[in-house]
């Protein structure tokens, strides 16, 4: 598709209003391959409009009117790394909320409450939220573990590691500020205990919970280099659905390697089917997809 001009300056006055050309299948395939190669994420054909919309927003922001020119800027331009980081943030941040999957969090609670008390006294519980987005999931885990420890009359010895590929998502999570709608459906007693009113109709998670969570940027394609080991709980929901089946299995294998013997791995329903991860034993549950790492396995 011929273009008379690939880059427009904001000074032109019309750059942000100019209609972008249609994306043909070859261009869509090129962008889809780039996203999969760098993040592992698959964009199905029915998500083409999602890609076009997000590319279009970013291209208008920087004054670029050609998909090919923007692709070349992402791949080999002088600011390629920075621009790719900006774009991938737009394409990967997912909508979430506190206690999004009550059955899964109930399973985690039961897992903690049935562990030997002596083990909970001697060694802190280590949990990992993989693909943590803007922080609702790891903060939910922190609140849940705190409730469990109090229920067992034990000191709150636990920590949460939270990882995501998106820097802006992590920055937002670290702030501990959320809109009130993120708390919809949450128990009122938990709201009152763990959140405080903040400006602009937001709420702020209390310091005692925020300080329990450590956020870090991590691409799940690089799990082999991840420093997390000996985790008691790994929570990875609504992430694997964006990957090919073979890559889902590779990711789960890597996560299993980072579980402590007896550790719990929780995935989203339907994210892994017709396959038994080596070294793990399925947790009997109709509503939650989870495994326990066999005690006889060595790290």
C-alpha positions in Angstrom: 0.0 0.0 0.0 1.6 3.2 -1.1 2.1 6.0 1.3 3.1 9.5 0.3 4.3 10.2 3.8 5.1 7.8 6.7 5.7 10.3 9.5 3.7 13.4 10.4 4.6 16.1 12.8 2.1 17.3 15.4 2.8 20.7 13.9 0.9 19.6 10.8 -2.3 20.1 12.9 -4.1 17.1 11.4 -1.8 14.2 12.3 -3.9 13.0 15.2 -7.1 13.1 13.1 -5.8 11.4 10.0 -7.4 8.1 9.3 -5.0 5.2 9.3 -5.0 2.8 6.3 -6.6 -0.7 6.6 -4.3 -3.4 7.9 -4.0 -6.2 5.4 -3.4 -9.8 6.4 0.3 -9.8 5.6 0.8 -6.8 7.9 -1.3 -8.5 10.6 0.8 -11.6 10.3 4.0 -9.6 10.6 2.8 -7.9 13.8 1.4 -11.1 15.2 4.7 -12.9 14.6 6.7 -10.1 16.3 4.4 -10.2 19.4 4.7 -14.0 19.7 8.5 -14.1 19.2 9.1 -11.4 21.9 6.4 -12.3 24.4 5.0 -15.7 23.5 1.5 -14.2 23.3 -0.8 -15.2 20.5 -3.2 -12.8 18.8 -6.0 -14.8 17.1 -7.6 -13.4 14.0 -10.6 -12.2 15.9 -8.3 -9.9 17.9 -7.1 -8.0 14.8 -9.3 -5.0 15.7 -7.7 -5.0 19.2 -4.2 -4.8 17.6 -5.2 -2.2 15.1 -6.9 0.0 17.7 -3.9 0.0 20.0 -1.4 0.5 17.2 -3.4 3.3 15.9 -3.6 5.1 19.2 0.2 4.9 19.6 0.9 5.8 16.0 -1.2 8.9 16.3 0.6 9.9 19.5 4.0 9.9 17.8 2.8 11.0 14.3 3.3 7.9 12.3 0.8 7.0 9.6 2.2 3.7 8.2 2.0 0.3 9.9 5.2 -0.7 8.0 7.1 2.5 9.1 6.0 1.9 12.7 7.0 -1.8 12.5 10.5 -0.8 11.3 10.7 1.8 14.1 9.9 -1.0 16.6 12.4 -3.4 15.2 15.4 -1.3 14.2 14.7 2.4 15.0 17.1 4.4 17.3 14.5 4.2 20.1 13.3 0.7 19.3 13.7 -0.7 22.8 11.9 2.2 24.5 9.1 2.2 21.9 8.6 -1.6 22.1 8.3 -1.3 25.8 5.7 1.4 25.5 3.7 -0.6 23.0 3.8 -4.0 24.8 2.4 -2.3 27.9 -0.6 -1.3 25.8 -1.1 -4.8 24.5 -0.7 -6.9 27.6 -2.3 -5.2 30.6 -5.4 -7.1 31.5 -8.5 -6.1 33.5 -8.6 -7.7 36.9 -10.1 -7.1 40.4 -9.7 -8.3 44.0 -10.7 -11.9 44.8 -11.5 -12.4 41.2 -11.7 -16.2 41.5 -13.2 -17.0 45.0 -12.9 -20.7 44.5 -9.2 -20.5 43.8 -8.5 -18.2 46.8 -10.6 -20.5 49.0 -8.3 -23.4 47.9 -5.2 -21.4 48.8 -6.7 -20.6 52.2 -7.5 -24.3 52.8 -4.0 -25.2 51.7 -2.4 -22.8 54.3 -4.8 -23.7 57.1 -4.0 -27.4 56.8 -0.2 -27.0 56.8 1.7 -28.2 59.9 1.8 -25.4 62.4 5.5 -26.0 63.2 6.4 -25.5 59.5 4.5 -22.2 59.5 6.3 -21.1 62.6 9.8 -21.9 61.4 9.8 -20.7 57.8 8.0 -17.8 56.1 5.4 -18.7 53.5 6.6 -17.5 50.0 4.0 -16.9 47.3 4.4 -15.7 43.7 1.8 -14.0 41.6 2.8 -14.5 37.9 1.3 -12.0 35.5 0.2 -9.7 38.4 -1.0 -6.9 36.2 -1.9 -3.8 38.4 -1.6 -5.7 41.7 -5.1 -6.9 42.6 -4.0 -10.5 42.7 -0.9 -10.3 44.8 -2.6 -8.0 47.3 -5.5 -10.4 47.5 -3.0 -13.2 48.3 -1.4 -11.0 51.0 -4.7 -10.3 52.6 -5.6 -13.9 52.4 -2.4 -15.1 54.0 -2.7 -12.5 56.7 -6.2 -13.7 57.5 -4.9 -17.4 57.6 -2.1 -16.5 60.0 -4.4 -14.7 62.3 -6.8 -17.6 62.2 -4.0 -19.9 63.3 -2.9 -17.5 66.0 0.6 -17.3 64.3 2.9 -14.4 63.5 2.4 -13.2 59.9 5.5 -14.8 58.4 4.9 -14.5 54.7 5.9 -12.6 51.6 4.5 -12.2 48.1 6.6 -11.8 44.9 4.6 -10.3 42.0 5.8 -10.2 38.5 4.6 -8.8 35.2 5.9 -7.8 31.8 4.4 -4.3 32.0 6.3 -1.5 33.8 3.3 0.9 34.0 1.2 -1.9 35.5 3.9 -2.6 38.1 4.2 1.1 38.9 0.5 1.4 39.4 0.5 -1.7 41.6 3.3 -0.4 43.8 1.3 2.8 44.4 -1.4 0.7 46.2 -4.2 3.0 44.8 -7.3 1.6 43.3 -10.7 2.7 42.1 -13.6 1.7 44.3 -15.0 -0.5 41.5 -12.0 -2.9 41.8 -13.5 -3.9 45.2 -16.9 -4.8 43.9 -18.2 -8.0 45.5 -15.5 -8.0 48.1 -16.3 -8.8 51.7 -17.2 -5.5 53.6 -15.2 -6.5 56.6 -12.1 -7.0 54.5 -12.6 -3.7 52.7 -12.8 -1.9 56.1 -9.7 -3.7 57.4 -7.4 -3.4 54.5 -8.3 -0.2 52.6 -8.4 3.4 53.4 -10.2 6.3 51.5 -7.9 8.2 49.2 -8.3 11.3 47.0 -10.3 11.3 43.8 -12.7 8.6 44.9 -9.9 6.0 45.1 -9.0 3.7 47.9 -5.5 2.9 49.2 -4.4 -0.5 50.5 -2.9 -0.3 54.0 0.9 -0.3 54.5 0.9 -3.5 56.4 -0.3 -5.4 53.3 1.5 -3.3 50.7 4.9 -3.9 52.4 4.4 -7.6 52.1 4.4 -7.5 48.3 7.6 -7.1 46.2 7.0 -6.2 42.5 9.4 -7.0 39.7 9.3 -6.9 35.9 9.5 -10.3 34.3 8.7 -11.8 30.9 7.4 -15.4 31.3 9.6 -16.4 28.3 12.6 -15.8 30.6 11.5 -18.0 33.5 14.7 -20.0 33.3 16.5 -16.9 34.5 14.0 -16.0 37.2 15.5 -15.9 40.7 12.4 -17.3 42.4 12.9 -20.7 44.1 11.4 -22.7 46.8 8.0 -21.0 46.5 5.1 -22.4 48.6 2.4 -21.0 46.4 2.5 -20.0 42.8 -0.6 -18.3 41.5 -0.8 -17.9 37.7 -4.3 -17.3 36.4 -5.6 -15.8 33.1 -2.2 -15.6 31.6 -1.6 -19.0 29.8 -4.7 -18.6 27.6 -2.7 -16.2 25.4 0.0 -18.8 24.6 0.2 -21.8 22.3 -0.3 -25.2 24.0 3.3 -26.3 23.8 4.5 -23.0 25.3 1.9 -23.3 28.2 3.5 -26.6 29.1 7.0 -25.2 29.0 5.9 -22.3 31.3 4.2 -24.7 33.7 7.3 -26.9 33.8 9.4 -23.9 34.7 7.0 -22.8 37.4 6.9 -26.3 38.9 10.8 -26.2 39.1 10.4 -23.2 41.4 7.9 -24.8 43.8 9.1 -26.1 47.1 8.2 -29.8 47.8 4.6 -29.8 48.9 4.1 -26.4 47.2 0.8 -25.4 45.5 0.5 -24.3 41.8 -2.8 -22.6 40.8 -3.8 -21.9 37.2 -7.0 -20.7 35.6 -9.7 -23.2 34.6 -9.2 -24.5 31.1 -5.6 -23.1 30.7 -4.0 -26.5 30.7 -5.9 -29.6 29.4 -5.1 -33.2 28.8 -1.6 -33.1 30.2 -0.1 -34.0 33.6 2.9 -31.8 34.6 5.8 -34.0 35.7 6.4 -34.1 39.4 3.0 -32.6 40.3 -0.2 -34.2 41.7 -3.5 -32.8 40.7 -5.6 -31.3 43.5 -9.1 -32.8 43.5 -11.4 -29.9 42.6 -14.2 -29.3 40.2 -13.8 -25.5 40.1 -10.0 -24.9 40.4 -7.1 -26.1 38.3 -4.3 -26.8 40.8 -1.4 -29.1 41.6 0.8 -30.0 44.6 4.5 -30.7 44.1 5.3 -34.2 45.3 7.2 -34.3 48.6 9.7 -36.8 47.3 10.9 -34.6 44.5 14.2 -32.8 45.0 14.8 -29.2 44.0 
